[in-house]
Amino acid sequence: RGARYGAPVAPKAFVPCDPLDAGHAAASAPNEAVVSLDFNPHFPNVFLAAYEGGSVAMYSTASSLASRRWDGVTAARVIAARWSPARPSAFFVLDDECCVHAYDLLSDDASRSVKSERFGKREKIT
């Protein structure tokens, strides 16, 4: 949707997938709470939303539908998702089992994590 004159109006809500899509994306849309939002420092109109059930979605402020979704990033509860300050295409997901999952949108298979590593103790996550 757009405006007759000027820029189109920003979306009022962001959804992980199109509810009218009959494919697998609509059937498995996460109905969980968003636990983390982070805007890309290199592209300010792009942000990540991490869901407590282990899903992550990438959005553009120009569209209410997710540009990309990663389901089942982790079996544990997601704590945070953050963009890399040095690499525009990379982001990290931290789960409550102290495991950091690294993703790179420019890798050969962007649907899987490039690296996962467990750090520290569960009690020290803030």
N, C-alpha and C positions, 0 to 999 in steps of 0.2 A: 504494500500500500504506500501511497505517496501523497504528497500535498500538491495541489494544483499549482501553487506558486511557492518557490523556495525549496528548502530541503525537506525530505520526508520526515515524518514524526518518528521518534525513537520508540522501540517496542516497550509495552508496559510490563510484559512478563517474558521470561525465557524458559523454554521447554526443551528437554533432551531429544525429543523426536516428534515428528508430525503425528498427531493423534488420529488423523484420517488415513495414514499409511497402513495398508493391510499387511505389510511385510513383518519380518521378525522384530524390527526395531520398535514398532508400536506395541507388540505383545510383551516385550521385555523392558519397557520404559521404567526407569527407577522411580519409585514412589517414596524415596527416602529424603531426609532432610539434607540440605546443603551444609557442609561443615567448613568449607574453605572456599574463598574467592581470591583470585590473584590476577591482576592485569599485567600483560606483557610489557616490560619496560622499553622495548624496542618498537612495538606496535601497540600504541595505547588503546586502540579500538578492539583488541582481542583479549579475552580473559578466559581463565579456567574456573570451572566449578567442580569441586570434589564432593561426592555424596558419601554418606556414612556407610552405605552398603558395599563400597568398594568400586564404584564407578567414577569416571572422570569425564567431563564434557568440555569441549572448547567452543566458545561462542564469539560472535562478532556483535558489536553494539548496533549494527545495521539490521540484524535479523533476529527474530525471536527463536528460531530453531538452531539447534547445535550444528556447528560446522563439522564436528567430528566427535565420536564417542568411543570411549574405551570401557567396556564392561568387564568386570572381574579382574581389575587391576591387581587386587589382593583379596585373599579370603578373609583377612582381618578387617577391622573397622579403620577407615581412612581418617587420619588426623589432619593432614594439610597437603595442599598441592601448591607448588611454587615454580615460577619461571626462572630459568637461569639468567643471572644478571649479565653474563658474558656471551652467551650463545642464544640468539633469538629463537632458534627452533627447538631448544631443549627445555624440558621441565622435569620436576622431581615430585614424587608422591611418597609421603611418610605414613605408615600405618601404625596401629597401636602395639604391634609386636617389634617395634624399633627397626623396621626394615625400610630402607629408602630404595625406591624403584626409579631408575632414570629412563626417560623417553626422549627420542630425537625424531622430530617430524621428517627429517631429511635422510633417515637411515633406510636401508633396503626394505625393512619390514617395520613400518611405523606403528603397527598394531600391537607389537610386543615390546617389552622393556629391553633397553640396551644392556642394562646392568642392574642387579639388585644386590644390596648388601645390608647385613644386620649390624646395628651399632648399639652399644651401651646396654642399659637396663631399662626395663619398662617403667619403673618408678620415676625416672628422670625426664620423661617426656613432658614438655610444657606447651 
